[in-house]
Amino acid sequence: MRLLTLSGVLVVLLSALTAGQTPPDCWDCHRDKLDRAAFESSVHNDLACTDCHSDVRSVPHEQRPRRPSPQVCAGCHPSQASEYQQSIHGRARAQGISEAAHCADCHSAHTVFSKADPRSSVFVRNLPQTCGRCHENSGISERFGIAPRRYSTYLESYHGISVKYGSLIAANCSSCHGSHLILAASDPNSSIHPQNLPKTCGQCHPNARENILKGAVHVEATPNVSPGVYAVRVFYTVFIGALLGFFLLHISLDVIRWLRRRYGQGTDQRTE
């Protein structure tokens, strides 16, 4: 009987000693590198770290977790993952090109927000900059032979200027290229293939016809690439600058004349 009583006391004491202690978790080590508040407000706030970092078997762990692959995301997003695998990005990664974008490159890793959330990297106003991280990178353009300056030329377009100044309906990258199933312009199934452009642009411009194919979308206004556009921009820059200068000069002379008349009359009256 005394032995049972003593055992009960020991259990109670051990319980008291361990009360309030929690097993080590990821935040104990990673709180300095990850924004816990942002993660907990993200769309993945109900996931455990090991749902994505399945290679982590123990806490703490010696080796750095591998970056989750698109196949990991496919567990919850099968249709998006299937489209991605068929896309130019997915095919490139399948060929071993590690620079090709995958899920976390566009949606981020630990702060994944809804595309309607202004904090999201794929929010309407943020998406061009997200895509621009690769498509404005001259090293990537030269290495893989893809068109350069896609971000800066977009910003100079009507759509880019509209988005820059707050429009939420002007076309952005995904409006034309798609989101997960992005295909090369030479692919007949691509939304930007010449035969599909009228339909793609027709989503916003109902009267779009074959004439829409006559103009480039990403225009590099340089003497070598687009000499006509470059000449027009230079002309209007000089013309508008000169016109503004003329108006400022005219206003300045008018103000000087008004000041002379006003204070000149006052001086004449005081003299009399």
PyMOL commands that set and color helices and strands:
alter all, ss='L'
color gray80, all
select helices_A, chain A and resi 2-18+26-30+36-40+49-52+70-74+78-86+88-94+103-107+127-135+138-144+150-155+158-164+173-177+197-201+210-214+227-271
alter helices_A, ss='H'
color red, helices_A
deselect
rebuild
show_as cartoon
